[in-house]
Amino acid sequence: MFKYAFFFLMISIVAGAVGFTGVSDVTRKISFILFGILFVIFLLLLGFAALVDKAIQPAMLSPASLFA
């Protein structure tokens, strides 16, 4: 998804430099929307990783607990 956000951002920059302001505005909005969705997904995965980290007890990771 980051690839598409970056792709639309580059199209927006080139279109703005050439003078196609309508195309530049649309692709800029698409790029911001995709980046926002990507950022929200990143934050959700970060929160999920923090919850999983708290759920795993340090004793569960020791080799002695595997044979008990």
C-alpha positions in Angstrom: 0.0 0.0 0.0 2.9 2.3 0.7 4.1 1.7 -2.9 0.7 3.0 -4.2 0.8 6.0 -1.9 4.3 6.9 -3.1 3.3 6.2 -6.7 0.3 8.6 -6.5 2.5 11.2 -4.7 5.0 11.1 -7.5 2.3 11.5 -10.1 0.9 14.5 -8.2 4.3 16.2 -8.1 5.0 15.7 -11.8 1.5 16.7 -12.7 1.8 19.8 -10.6 5.1 20.7 -12.1 3.7 20.3 -15.6 0.6 22.4 -14.8 -2.1 19.8 -14.6 -3.5 21.1 -11.3 -6.7 19.1 -11.4 -4.8 15.8 -11.8 -2.3 16.9 -9.1 -5.1 17.6 -6.6 -6.9 14.3 -7.2 -3.7 12.2 -7.0 -2.5 14.1 -3.9 -5.8 13.3 -2.2 -5.5 9.6 -3.1 -2.0 9.5 -1.9 -3.0 11.0 1.5 -5.9 8.6 1.9 -3.7 5.6 1.2 -1.0 6.8 3.5 -3.6 7.5 6.2 -5.0 4.0 5.9 -1.5 2.5 6.0 -0.7 4.5 9.1 -3.9 3.4 10.9 -3.1 -0.3 10.0 0.5 0.3 11.3 -0.8 1.6 14.6 -3.3 -1.3 15.0 -0.5 -3.8 14.4 1.7 -2.0 16.9 -1.0 -2.1 19.5 -1.7 -5.7 18.8 2.0 -6.5 19.2 2.1 -4.7 22.5 -0.9 -6.8 23.7 0.7 -10.0 22.6 3.9 -9.0 24.3 2.1 -8.5 27.6 0.3 -11.8 27.2 3.4 -13.9 26.9 5.0 -14.5 30.3 8.8 -14.6 30.6 8.5 -18.0 32.3 6.9 -19.4 29.1 10.0 -18.6 27.1 12.5 -20.4 29.3 13.8 -23.8 28.1 13.1 -25.4 31.5 9.3 -24.9 31.1 9.3 -26.9 27.9 10.1 -30.1 29.7 7.9 -29.6 32.8 
